[in-house]
Amino acid sequence: LHYEQYRDEMRADARFGVTLPDSVIRARLVAEADTLGLPDAARHIVIRRGGVPPTITISANYQELVTLPILGVKVLHFKPSAEEAL
């Protein structure tokens, strides 16, 4: 669930990529990661602008340990991202 919420925030920020500078996007996503209690690695956000046609791509890469009944502890890898035309 937290992955989906984090990715939704990335999508919203990507939609406003024309008007928001990278520093504001990064600050908003770091605040969202803190609110959701995501691991520190989720705060390492990559923002890329460019290409033809111009686009903005926002992504992160993190993993979480989850304890599942019967299966025990598992490492889940998450790679939320969003891309929008500028």
QUIURVEN-V961850 format. One record per residue. N is the residue number from 1. RES is the residue in one letter. PSI is psi in radians with two decimals (* if undefined). Layout:
n:res:psi
N:RES:PSI
N:RES:PSI
This chain:
n:res:psi
1:L:-0.74
2:H:-0.64
3:Y:-0.82
4:E:-0.72
5:Q:-0.71
6:Y:-0.77
7:R:-0.66
8:D:-0.70
9:E:-0.68
10:M:-0.76
11:R:-0.76
12:A:-0.77
13:D:-0.62
14:A:-0.66
15:R:-0.58
16:F:0.30
17:G:-0.45
18:V:-0.66
19:T:-0.32
20:L:2.28
21:P:2.79
22:D:-0.65
23:S:-0.66
24:V:-0.74
25:I:-0.81
26:R:-0.78
27:A:-0.72
28:R:-0.73
29:L:-0.62
30:V:-0.72
31:A:-0.70
32:E:-0.74
33:A:-0.71
34:D:-0.79
35:T:-0.70
36:L:-0.17
37:G:0.56
38:L:2.77
39:P:2.81
40:D:-0.61
41:A:-0.46
42:A:-0.30
43:R:-0.10
44:H:1.57
45:I:2.34
46:V:2.17
47:I:2.16
48:R:2.37
49:R:2.49
50:G:-2.90
51:G:3.05
52:V:1.99
53:P:2.79
54:P:2.33
55:T:2.86
56:I:2.33
57:T:2.25
58:I:2.29
59:S:2.86
60:A:2.92
61:N:2.09
62:Y:2.95
63:Q:2.69
64:E:2.55
65:L:2.27
66:V:2.32
67:T:2.06
68:L:2.47
69:P:2.48
70:I:-0.81
71:L:-0.39
72:G:-2.62
73:V:2.27
74:K:2.59
75:V:2.10
76:L:2.30
77:H:2.33
78:F:2.42
79:K:1.23
80:P:2.52
81:S:2.83
82:A:2.53
83:E:2.36
84:E:2.63
85:A:2.54
86:L:*
